[in-house]
Structure formats: structure tokens, C-alpha cells
């Protein structure tokens, strides 16, 4: 299945925003954008909604859609893209190429804690994988994840070489749209120091989370250990 239209449109509008292509910090009206991209109004509405949810744009009643100046001033390494929360889309560094090195991939019986987090029975099995994320060949994150076999029985090593969440969306029309994250800082372990090229005195950022499908089903339990230089997190909060 081809990538969702609204996600493609949303990414291109974001690219244009970063390139400074919109005068007066204002986007064209929704109808004009839909005609420009030759997509339906519903697809354009969804793309603009995602940009608003990320805090990239905001709507002013009666005036139109405007670019959030704080977004341009404070671009984070951690940023949600598209309809899912995958790291391939979320970790951005202008001009840098992402890479993934699969370190481990196997089938294991879910531990009691993992089974509880993923709403599994004590006899269910999960995929366990560990991946090293790179930017221009430099390692910046170690990711360990657990995914129920019954949700993604066809998972293979080749799939884990790219975005798992985008594969899920494109191949099965399912999206990871919600997560519960705990973000802390920890002394680096020997594994961190070797994989992320850290000194013994340098820390790591730790992101532990459960990711949910759009129907509320837990899809993955993940633990990410991030090089401290990249540990910066921005959040857009709605105070309604």
C-alpha cells in the first residue's frame, strides 16, 4: 500500500515551512492547498490537523492558518511525524542521513511484566529485537523492543532495517497513534559506552514507553537509550 496521501502532504508542507516558502508566516487556505496538491479536502484537513497537533501551525479563527514561530526557533531532535510515533520519522537532524543496524532479533516467551504491558497471556510469545540508530554513520540511540507475534506474525529482519511503524501502517492499514513515555537520565552502562561511543563519565537519556495502535491495542514495549548530546525533547501542550 502506498504511503498515506495526508502524511506525504504534511511532510511536504513542513519542508516548505522550514525552507521559508510561506510569506507572512501564513499558509494558503485549505481549498487552495488541496488544489495545489491535487488531493481531497479531507486529506488536506487531516494533514493540517497533524501539523497543528505537533505545534507547527495554529489556526486563528477568521484569519487562517499560521506558522508557529517557536517551532522555527526551537526545532527538537524528537518530533512526531505523520500519523504514527515511529522513531524513523521522529528523530530529525537537518542534512543527516539515518541508519539502522539490527543487533538482535529473536522470539521469546513474554515475561510477566511484558505480558502485562502488552495485554498478553502468560503463554504468549513476542518478538524481541535490539537496534542501533545512526546519523551519518554515528550511533546515537540503542533501542530494545518487544512486539506481540499475534499482531505482526510476518515480522522479519528486513522489516526491522527500516521504520517498523511505517511498515505497519503501509502494509496493514494500522497506525501507532498513542504512547506512554517515561523519560529519565541514567549513568551510561558498559554497553552504552561501547555502542554509543561514550566516556565512562558521560550519561544517557532513557525513554521507556508503551506504544498503542489507533484502536487502543498495545503494540510495542520499548526501551531507548539515547546519547546525551541528542537528548532534547519538545512537547506541544493544549491548555483547553
BANUSE-341419 format. One line per field, with one value per atom (N, C-alpha, C): residue number from 1; residue in one letter; atom name; x, y, z. Coordinates in steps of 0.2 Angstrom, whole numbers, plus 5000, padded with zeros to 4 digits. Each point is the difference from the previous one (the first is absolute). Layout:
N
seq: c(NUM|...)
type: c(A|...)
atom: c(CA|...)
x: c(X|...)
y: c(Y|...)
z: c(Z|...)
//
This chain:
240
seq: c(1|1|1|2|2|2|3|3|3|4|4|4|5|5|5|6|6|6|7|7|7|8|8|8|9|9|9|10|10|10|11|11|11|12|12|12|13|13|13|14|14|14|15|15|15|16|16|16|17|17|17|18|18|18|19|19|19|20|20|20|21|21|21|22|22|22|23|23|23|24|24|24|25|25|25|26|26|26|27|27|27|28|28|28|29|29|29|30|30|30|31|31|31|32|32|32|33|33|33|34|34|34|35|35|35|36|36|36|37|37|37|38|38|38|39|39|39|40|40|40|41|41|41|42|42|42|43|43|43|44|44|44|45|45|45|46|46|46|47|47|47|48|48|48|49|49|49|50|50|50|51|51|51|52|52|52|53|53|53|54|54|54|55|55|55|56|56|56|57|57|57|58|58|58|59|59|59|60|60|60|61|61|61|62|62|62|63|63|63|64|64|64|65|65|65|66|66|66|67|67|67|68|68|68|69|69|69|70|70|70|71|71|71|72|72|72|73|73|73|74|74|74|75|75|75|76|76|76|77|77|77|78|78|78|79|79|79|80|80|80|81|81|81|82|82|82|83|83|83|84|84|84|85|85|85|86|86|86|87|87|87|88|88|88|89|89|89|90|90|90|91|91|91|92|92|92|93|93|93|94|94|94|95|95|95|96|96|96|97|97|97|98|98|98|99|99|99|100|100|100|101|101|101|102|102|102|103|103|103|104|104|104|105|105|105|106|106|106|107|107|107|108|108|108|109|109|109|110|110|110|111|111|111|112|112|112|113|113|113|114|114|114|115|115|115|116|116|116|117|117|117|118|118|118|119|119|119|120|120|120|121|121|121|122|122|122|123|123|123|124|124|124|125|125|125|126|126|126|127|127|127|128|128|128|129|129|129|130|130|130|131|131|131|132|132|132|133|133|133|134|134|134|135|135|135|136|136|136|137|137|137|138|138|138|139|139|139|140|140|140|141|141|141|142|142|142|143|143|143|144|144|144|145|145|145|146|146|146|147|147|147|148|148|148|149|149|149|150|150|150|151|151|151|152|152|152|153|153|153|154|154|154|155|155|155|156|156|156|157|157|157|158|158|158|159|159|159|160|160|160|161|161|161|162|162|162|163|163|163|164|164|164|165|165|165|166|166|166|167|167|167|168|168|168|169|169|169|170|170|170|171|171|171|172|172|172|173|173|173|174|174|174|175|175|175|176|176|176|177|177|177|178|178|178|179|179|179|180|180|180|181|181|181|182|182|182|183|183|183|184|184|184|185|185|185|186|186|186|187|187|187|188|188|188|189|189|189|190|190|190|191|191|191|192|192|192|193|193|193|194|194|194|195|195|195|196|196|196|197|197|197|198|198|198|199|199|199|200|200|200|201|201|201|202|202|202|203|203|203|204|204|204|205|205|205|206|206|206|207|207|207|208|208|208|209|209|209|210|210|210|211|211|211|212|212|212|213|213|213|214|214|214|215|215|215|216|216|216|217|217|217|218|218|218|219|219|219|220|220|220|221|221|221|222|222|222|223|223|223|224|224|224|225|225|225|226|226|226|227|227|227|228|228|228|229|229|229|230|230|230|231|231|231|232|232|232|233|233|233|234|234|234|235|235|235|236|236|236|237|237|237|238|238|238|239|239|239|240|240|240)
type: c(X|X|X|X|X|X|X|X|X|X|X|X|X|X|X|X|X|X|X|X|X|X|X|X|X|X|X|X|X|X|X|X|X|X|X|X|X|X|X|X|X|X|X|X|X|X|X|X|X|X|X|X|X|X|X|X|X|X|X|X|X|X|X|X|X|X|X|X|X|X|X|X|X|X|X|X|X|X|X|X|X|X|X|X|X|X|X|X|X|X|X|X|X|X|X|X|X|X|X|X|X|X|X|X|X|X|X|X|X|X|X|X|X|X|X|X|X|X|X|X|X|X|X|X|X|X|X|X|X|X|X|X|X|X|X|X|X|X|X|X|X|X|X|X|X|X|X|X|X|X|X|X|X|X|X|X|X|X|X|X|X|X|X|X|X|X|X|X|X|X|X|X|X|X|X|X|X|X|X|X|X|X|X|X|X|X|X|X|X|X|X|X|X|X|X|X|X|X|X|X|X|X|X|X|X|X|X|X|X|X|X|X|X|X|X|X|X|X|X|X|X|X|X|X|X|X|X|X|X|X|X|X|X|X|X|X|X|X|X|X|X|X|X|X|X|X|X|X|X|X|X|X|X|X|X|X|X|X|X|X|X|X|X|X|X|X|X|X|X|X|X|X|X|X|X|X|X|X|X|X|X|X|X|X|X|X|X|X|X|X|X|X|X|X|X|X|X|X|X|X|X|X|X|X|X|X|X|X|X|X|X|X|X|X|X|X|X|X|X|X|X|X|X|X|X|X|X|X|X|X|X|X|X|X|X|X|X|X|X|X|X|X|X|X|X|X|X|X|X|X|X|X|X|X|X|X|X|X|X|X|X|X|X|X|X|X|X|X|X|X|X|X|X|X|X|X|X|X|X|X|X|X|X|X|X|X|X|X|X|X|X|X|X|X|X|X|X|X|X|X|X|X|X|X|X|X|X|X|X|X|X|X|X|X|X|X|X|X|X|X|X|X|X|X|X|X|X|X|X|X|X|X|X|X|X|X|X|X|X|X|X|X|X|X|X|X|X|X|X|X|X|X|X|X|X|X|X|X|X|X|X|X|X|X|X|X|X|X|X|X|X|X|X|X|X|X|X|X|X|X|X|X|X|X|X|X|X|X|X|X|X|X|X|X|X|X|X|X|X|X|X|X|X|X|X|X|X|X|X|X|X|X|X|X|X|X|X|X|X|X|X|X|X|X|X|X|X|X|X|X|X|X|X|X|X|X|X|X|X|X|X|X|X|X|X|X|X|X|X|X|X|X|X|X|X|X|X|X|X|X|X|X|X|X|X|X|X|X|X|X|X|X|X|X|X|X|X|X|X|X|X|X|X|X|X|X|X|X|X|X|X|X|X|X|X|X|X|X|X|X|X|X|X|X|X|X|X|X|X|X|X|X|X|X|X|X|X|X|X|X|X|X|X|X|X|X|X|X|X|X|X|X|X|X|X|X|X|X|X|X|X|X|X|X|X|X|X|X|X|X|X|X|X|X|X|X|X|X|X|X|X|X|X|X|X|X|X|X|X|X|X|X|X|X|X|X|X|X|X|X|X|X|X|X|X|X|X|X|X|X|X|X|X|X|X|X|X|X|X|X|X|X|X|X|X|X|X|X|X|X|X|X|X|X|X|X|X|X|X|X)
atom: c(N|CA|C|N|CA|C|N|CA|C|N|CA|C|N|CA|C|N|CA|C|N|CA|C|N|CA|C|N|CA|C|N|CA|C|N|CA|C|N|CA|C|N|CA|C|N|CA|C|N|CA|C|N|CA|C|N|CA|C|N|CA|C|N|CA|C|N|CA|C|N|CA|C|N|CA|C|N|CA|C|N|CA|C|N|CA|C|N|CA|C|N|CA|C|N|CA|C|N|CA|C|N|CA|C|N|CA|C|N|CA|C|N|CA|C|N|CA|C|N|CA|C|N|CA|C|N|CA|C|N|CA|C|N|CA|C|N|CA|C|N|CA|C|N|CA|C|N|CA|C|N|CA|C|N|CA|C|N|CA|C|N|CA|C|N|CA|C|N|CA|C|N|CA|C|N|CA|C|N|CA|C|N|CA|C|N|CA|C|N|CA|C|N|CA|C|N|CA|C|N|CA|C|N|CA|C|N|CA|C|N|CA|C|N|CA|C|N|CA|C|N|CA|C|N|CA|C|N|CA|C|N|CA|C|N|CA|C|N|CA|C|N|CA|C|N|CA|C|N|CA|C|N|CA|C|N|CA|C|N|CA|C|N|CA|C|N|CA|C|N|CA|C|N|CA|C|N|CA|C|N|CA|C|N|CA|C|N|CA|C|N|CA|C|N|CA|C|N|CA|C|N|CA|C|N|CA|C|N|CA|C|N|CA|C|N|CA|C|N|CA|C|N|CA|C|N|CA|C|N|CA|C|N|CA|C|N|CA|C|N|CA|C|N|CA|C|N|CA|C|N|CA|C|N|CA|C|N|CA|C|N|CA|C|N|CA|C|N|CA|C|N|CA|C|N|CA|C|N|CA|C|N|CA|C|N|CA|C|N|CA|C|N|CA|C|N|CA|C|N|CA|C|N|CA|C|N|CA|C|N|CA|C|N|CA|C|N|CA|C|N|CA|C|N|CA|C|N|CA|C|N|CA|C|N|CA|C|N|CA|C|N|CA|C|N|CA|C|N|CA|C|N|CA|C|N|CA|C|N|CA|C|N|CA|C|N|CA|C|N|CA|C|N|CA|C|N|CA|C|N|CA|C|N|CA|C|N|CA|C|N|CA|C|N|CA|C|N|CA|C|N|CA|C|N|CA|C|N|CA|C|N|CA|C|N|CA|C|N|CA|C|N|CA|C|N|CA|C|N|CA|C|N|CA|C|N|CA|C|N|CA|C|N|CA|C|N|CA|C|N|CA|C|N|CA|C|N|CA|C|N|CA|C|N|CA|C|N|CA|C|N|CA|C|N|CA|C|N|CA|C|N|CA|C|N|CA|C|N|CA|C|N|CA|C|N|CA|C|N|CA|C|N|CA|C|N|CA|C|N|CA|C|N|CA|C|N|CA|C|N|CA|C|N|CA|C|N|CA|C|N|CA|C|N|CA|C|N|CA|C|N|CA|C|N|CA|C|N|CA|C|N|CA|C|N|CA|C|N|CA|C|N|CA|C|N|CA|C|N|CA|C|N|CA|C|N|CA|C|N|CA|C|N|CA|C|N|CA|C|N|CA|C|N|CA|C|N|CA|C|N|CA|C|N|CA|C|N|CA|C|N|CA|C|N|CA|C|N|CA|C|N|CA|C|N|CA|C|N|CA|C|N|CA|C|N|CA|C|N|CA|C|N|CA|C|N|CA|C|N|CA|C|N|CA|C|N|CA|C|N|CA|C|N|CA|C|N|CA|C|N|CA|C|N|CA|C|N|CA|C|N|CA|C|N|CA|C|N|CA|C|N|CA|C|N|CA|C|N|CA|C|N|CA|C|N|CA|C|N|CA|C|N|CA|C|N|CA|C|N|CA|C|N|CA|C|N|CA|C|N|CA|C|N|CA|C|N|CA|C)
x: c(5004|4996|5004|4999|5004|4999|5005|5000|4993|4998|4993|5001|4996|5000|5001|4996|5000|5007|5003|5007|5005|5000|5004|4999|4994|4999|5002|4999|5002|5008|5003|5008|5002|4997|5002|4998|4995|4998|5005|5002|5005|5007|5002|5006|5000|4994|4999|5001|4997|5000|5007|5004|5007|5004|4998|5004|4998|4995|4998|4996|4996|4996|4994|4997|4994|5001|4997|5001|4996|5002|4996|4998|5004|4999|4993|4997|4993|4999|4997|4999|4994|5000|4994|4994|4994|4994|4999|4996|5000|4998|4995|4998|5005|5004|5006|5005|5001|5005|4998|4994|4997|5001|4998|5001|5008|5004|5007|5003|4998|5002|4996|4995|4995|4998|4997|4998|4993|4996|4994|5000|4995|4999|5001|4998|5001|5007|5004|5007|5004|4998|5003|4998|4994|4998|5004|5001|5004|5007|5003|5007|5001|4995|5001|4999|4995|4999|5006|5004|5006|5005|5001|5004|4999|4993|4998|5001|4999|5001|5008|5004|5007|5003|4995|5002|5004|4999|5004|4996|4993|4996|4994|4997|4994|4995|4993|4995|4997|4999|4997|4994|4994|4994|4999|4997|4999|5006|5006|5006|5004|5000|5003|5005|5005|5004|5007|5003|5007|5005|5006|5006|5002|5001|5002|5007|5002|5007|5004|4997|5005|5002|4996|5003|5006|5000|5006|5006|4999|5005|5003|4996|5002|4998|5003|4999|5003|4996|5003|5002|5005|5002|4994|4996|4994|4994|4997|4994|4996|4994|4995|4998|5000|4998|4995|4996|4995|4995|4997|4994|5003|5006|5003|5005|5003|5005|5007|5001|5006|5006|5006|5006|5003|4999|5003|4997|4994|4997|5001|5002|5000|5006|5006|5006|5003|5000|5002|5007|5004|5006|5001|4999|5001|5006|5000|5006|5003|4998|5003|4996|5003|4997|4999|4994|4999|5002|5002|5001|4998|4999|4998|5004|5003|5004|4996|4998|4997|5005|4999|5005|4998|4993|4997|4993|4998|4993|4998|4995|4999|4992|4998|4993|5001|4997|5000|4993|5000|4994|4999|4995|4999|5001|5004|5001|4993|4999|4994|4999|5005|5000|4998|5003|4999|4993|4998|4993|4995|5001|4995|5000|5006|5000|4996|5001|4997|4993|4997|4994|5000|5005|5001|4999|4999|5000|5007|5000|5007|5003|4996|5003|5001|4999|5001|5008|5001|5007|5001|5006|5001|5006|5001|5006|5004|5007|5004|5006|5001|5005|5004|5006|5004|5003|4999|5003|5004|5005|5004|4999|4998|4998|5006|5001|5006|4998|5004|4999|5007|5000|5006|5005|4998|5004|5002|4998|5002|4994|5002|4994|4998|4993|4997|4995|4998|4994|5000|4999|4999|4993|4997|4993|4998|4997|4998|4992|4997|4993|4997|4994|4996|4993|4999|4994|4996|4994|4996|5000|5001|5000|4993|4995|4993|4998|5004|4998|5004|5006|5004|5004|4996|5003|5006|4999|5005|5006|5002|5005|5007|5004|5006|5006|5006|5006|5000|4998|5000|4995|4995|4995|5003|5004|5003|5006|5002|5005|4997|4994|4997|4995|4995|4995|4995|4999|4996|4992|5000|4993|4997|5005|4998|4998|5003|4999|4993|4998|4994|4994|5001|4995|4999|5006|5000|4997|5002|4999|4993|4998|4994|4995|5001|4995|4999|5005|5000|5005|4998|5004|5002|5006|5002|4999|4995|4998|5000|5002|5000|5006|5003|5005|5000|5003|5001|5008|5003|5007|5002|5006|5003|5007|5002|5006|5005|5006|5004|5007|5005|5007|5004|5004|5004|5007|5004|5007|5001|5005|5000|5003|4998|5002|5006|5003|5006|4997|4994|4998|4998|4998|4998|5007|5005|5006|5004|4999|5003|4996|4993|4996|4999|5000|4998|5007|5005|5007|5000|4998|5000|5006|5002|5004|4997|5004|4997|4996|5002|4997|4994|4998|4995|4994|4994|4993|4997|4994|4995|4993|4997|4992|4997|4995|4996|4993|4997|4993|4997|4996|4996|4993|4997|4993|4996|4993|4996|4996|5000|4997|4994|4995|4993|4997|4997|4997|4994|4997|4994|4994|5000|4994|5001|5006|5001|5004|5002|5004|5007|5003|5007|5004|5005|5003|5007|5004|5007|5002|5004|5003|5007|5003|5006|5004|5007|5005|5005|5001|5005|5005|5006|5006|5003|5000|5002|5006|5005|5006|4998|5003|4998|5000|5004|5000|4994|4996|4994|4993|5001|4995|4997|4995|4996|4993|4996|4993|4995|4996|4995|4993|4996|4993|4995|4995|4995|4994|4998|4995|4994|4994|4994|4997|4999|4997|4993|4996|4993|4997)
y: c(4994|5006|5006|5005|5006|5004|5004|5004|5005|5001|5004|5007|5002|5006|5006|5000|5006|5000|4994|5001|5003|4998|5002|5008|5002|5007|5004|4997|5003|5001|4995|5001|5005|5000|5005|5007|5001|5007|5002|4995|5001|5002|4997|5001|5007|5002|5007|5005|4999|5004|5001|4995|5000|5004|5000|5003|5008|5002|5007|5002|4995|5001|5003|5001|5003|5007|5005|5007|5002|5004|5003|4994|4995|4994|4998|5000|4998|4995|4994|4996|5002|4998|5001|4996|5002|4997|4993|4996|4993|4998|5004|4998|5001|5005|5002|4994|4998|4995|4993|4999|4993|5000|5006|5001|4999|5003|5000|4993|4996|4994|4994|5003|4995|4994|5002|4995|5003|4995|5002|5005|5003|5005|4996|4994|4996|4998|4998|4999|5006|5006|5006|5002|4999|5002|4995|4994|4995|5003|5002|5002|5006|5005|5006|4998|4996|4998|4997|4996|4997|5005|5005|5006|5004|5001|5003|4996|4994|4996|5000|5000|5001|5006|5005|5007|5004|4997|5004|5006|4999|5005|5001|5006|5001|5003|4999|5003|5006|5006|5006|5001|4999|5000|5007|4999|5005|5003|4998|5003|4995|4993|4995|4996|4997|4995|5003|5001|5003|4995|5002|4996|5002|4995|5002|5002|5006|5003|4996|4997|4997|4993|4998|4993|5002|5005|5002|5002|5003|5001|4995|4994|4995|4993|4998|4994|4994|4995|4995|4994|4996|4994|4995|5000|4996|5003|4998|5003|4995|5000|4995|5002|4995|5002|4995|5002|4996|4998|4994|4998|4996|4997|4996|5003|4997|5002|4997|4997|4997|5004|4997|5004|5002|4996|5002|5006|5002|5006|5005|4998|5005|5003|4996|5003|5004|5006|5004|5004|5000|5004|5002|5007|5003|4998|4997|4998|4994|4996|4994|4994|4995|4994|4995|4997|4995|4993|4996|4993|4996|4993|4995|4994|4998|4994|4995|4995|4995|4996|5000|4996|4994|4999|4994|4999|4994|4999|4992|4999|4994|4999|4994|4999|4998|5003|4998|4999|4997|5000|5006|5004|5006|4999|5005|5000|5002|4999|5002|5008|5004|5007|5002|4997|5001|4998|4994|4998|5005|5002|5005|5007|5002|5006|4999|4995|4998|4997|4999|4997|4993|4996|4993|4995|4994|4994|4998|4996|4998|4995|4997|4996|5003|5006|5004|5001|5000|5001|5007|5003|5007|5000|5004|5001|5005|4998|5005|5002|5006|5003|5006|5000|5006|5003|5007|5003|5006|5002|5005|5006|5006|5005|5004|5003|5004|5006|5005|5006|5001|5000|5001|4995|4994|4994|5001|5005|5000|4998|4995|4997|5006|5000|5005|4997|4993|4998|4992|4997|4992|4999|4996|4999|4993|4998|4993|5000|4995|5000|4993|5000|4994|5001|4995|5001|4993|5000|4994|4996|4994|4996|5000|5000|5000|5006|5006|5006|5000|4998|5001|4993|4995|4993|5000|5005|4999|5004|5003|5004|4996|5004|4997|5005|4997|5005|5006|4998|5005|5006|4999|5005|5004|4997|5004|5004|5000|5004|5007|5001|5006|5002|5004|5002|4995|4997|4995|5003|5006|5003|5002|5002|5002|4993|4995|4994|4997|5001|4998|5004|5006|5004|4999|4999|4999|4993|4995|4993|4998|5002|4998|5005|5006|5006|5001|4999|5001|5006|5004|5005|5000|5002|5001|5007|5002|5007|5002|4996|5002|4996|5004|4996|5003|4996|5002|5000|5005|5001|5002|4997|5002|5002|5006|5003|5002|4997|5001|5000|5001|5000|4995|4997|4994|5000|4998|4999|4995|5001|4995|4994|4994|4994|4998|4994|4998|4999|4998|4999|5007|5004|5007|5003|5000|5003|4997|4993|4997|5002|4999|5001|5007|5005|5007|5004|4997|5003|5006|4998|5004|4999|5005|4999|4997|4997|4997|5006|5006|5005|5003|4998|5004|4996|5003|4997|4999|4996|4999|5002|5002|5001|4994|4999|4993|5002|4997|5000|4993|4999|4994|5001|4996|5002|4994|5001|4995|5004|4997|5003|4996|5004|4997|5001|4995|5001|5005|5002|5005|4997|4994|4997|4998|5003|4999|4994|4995|4994|5002|4998|5000|4997|5003|4997|4999|5004|4999|5003|4996|5003|5001|5006|5002|5003|4999|5004|5003|5006|5004|5003|4999|5004|5004|5007|5005|5003|5001|5004|5007|5002|5006|5007|5000|5006|5000|4995|5000|5000|5000|4999|5007|5002|5006|4999|5001|4999|5006|5001|5005|4998|5003|4998|5006|4999|5005|4998|5005|4998|5004|4997|5004|5001|5006|5002|5001|4998|5001|4996)
z: c(5000|5000|5000|4996|4999|5007|5001|5006|5000|5006|5000|4997|4996|4997|5005|5005|5005|5003|5001|5004|4995|4993|4995|5000|5000|4999|5006|5006|5006|5000|4998|5000|4995|4995|4995|5002|5003|5003|5005|5004|5006|4996|4995|4996|4998|4997|4998|5005|5006|5006|5002|5000|5002|4995|4994|4994|5000|5004|5000|4994|4997|4994|5001|5006|5001|5003|4996|5002|5006|5004|5006|5005|5000|5005|4999|4994|4999|4995|5001|4995|4995|4994|4996|5003|4998|5002|4998|5004|4999|4993|4997|4993|4995|5001|4995|5001|5006|5001|4997|5001|4997|4993|4997|4992|4998|5004|4999|5000|5005|5001|4996|4997|4997|5004|5006|5005|5002|5004|5002|5006|5001|5006|5006|5001|5006|5001|4995|5001|5002|4997|5002|5007|5002|5007|5005|4998|5005|5000|4994|5000|5005|4999|5004|5008|5001|5007|5003|4997|5002|5001|4996|5001|5006|5001|5006|5006|5000|5006|5002|4995|5002|5002|5000|5002|4994|4994|4994|4998|5000|4997|5005|5000|5004|4996|5001|4997|5004|4996|5003|4997|5004|4997|4996|4994|4996|4996|5002|4997|4996|5002|4996|5004|4997|5003|5000|5006|5000|5003|4998|5003|5007|5004|5007|5000|5002|5000|5004|5006|5005|4997|4995|4997|4996|4996|4996|5004|5006|5005|5004|5001|5004|4998|4994|4997|5004|5002|5005|4996|5003|4997|5000|5005|5001|4997|4994|4998|4996|5002|4997|4993|4995|4993|4998|4995|4998|5005|4999|5005|5005|4999|5006|5004|5004|5005|4999|4994|4999|5000|5002|5001|4993|4995|4994|4997|5002|4998|5006|5006|5005|5002|4998|5002|4993|5001|4994|5001|4995|5000|4993|4999|4993|4997|4994|4996|5002|5005|5002|4998|4998|4998|5005|5001|5005|4998|5005|4999|5005|4999|5005|5000|5005|5000|5005|4997|5005|5003|5007|5004|5003|5000|5003|4998|4998|4998|5002|5004|5002|5003|5001|5003|5007|5005|5007|5003|5005|5004|5004|5000|5003|5007|5003|5007|5004|5006|5003|4999|5001|4999|4993|4995|4993|4998|5003|4999|5002|5006|5003|4996|4998|4996|4993|4997|4994|5000|5006|5000|4998|5001|4998|5005|4998|5005|5002|5005|5002|4996|4995|4995|4993|4999|4994|4999|4993|4998|4997|5000|4997|4996|4995|4997|5005|5001|5003|4996|4999|4996|5003|4997|5003|4993|5000|4994|5002|4996|5001|4995|5002|4996|4999|4993|4998|4996|5001|4996|4996|4994|4996|5002|5002|5002|5008|5003|5007|5005|5004|5004|5005|5001|5005|5004|4999|5004|4999|5006|5000|5002|4996|5001|5001|5006|5001|5000|4996|4999|5001|5002|5000|4997|4995|4996|5000|5001|5000|4994|4999|4994|4997|5004|4997|4997|5001|4997|4993|5000|4994|4999|4998|4999|4994|4996|4994|5001|5006|5002|4998|4996|4998|5001|4999|5001|4995|4994|4995|5002|5003|5002|5006|5004|5006|4997|4994|4997|4999|5000|4999|5005|4998|5005|5001|5006|5002|5000|5003|5000|4993|4996|4993|4996|5002|4996|5003|5006|5003|4996|5000|4997|4992|4997|4992|4999|5003|4999|5003|5005|5004|5001|4998|5001|5007|5005|5007|5002|5004|5002|5008|5002|5007|5001|5004|5001|5007|5005|5007|5003|5005|5004|5007|5005|5006|5001|5002|5000|5007|5002|5006|4998|5001|4998|5006|5000|5006|4997|5005|4998|5005|4997|5004|4998|5005|4998|4995|4995|4995|5002|4997|5002|4995|5001|4996|4993|4999|4993|4997|5004|4997|4997|5005|4998|4994|4999|4994|4994|5000|4994|4998|5005|4999|5000|5001|5000|5006|5006|5005|5005|5004|5005|5006|5005|5006|5004|5000|5004|4996|4994|4996|5001|5001|5001|4994|5000|4995|5002|4995|5001|4999|5004|5000|4999|4994|4999|5000|5005|5000|4999|4995|4998|4998|5000|4997|4994|4994|4994|4998|4999|4999|4993|4997|4994|5000|4995|5000|5003|5001|5003|5007|5003|5007|5002|4995|5001|5001|5006|5000|4995|4997|4994|5002|5004|5001|5007|5003|5006|4998|5002|4997|5005|5000|5004|4996|5000|4996|5004|4999|5003|4995|5002|4995|5002|4995|5002|5002|5006|5003|4996|4994|4996|4996|4999|4997|5004|5006|5005|5001|4996|5000|4998|5004|4999|5000|4995|5000|5000|5003|5000|4999|4996|4999|5005|5004|5005|4999|4999|5000|5006|5002|5007|5000|4995|5000|5006)
//
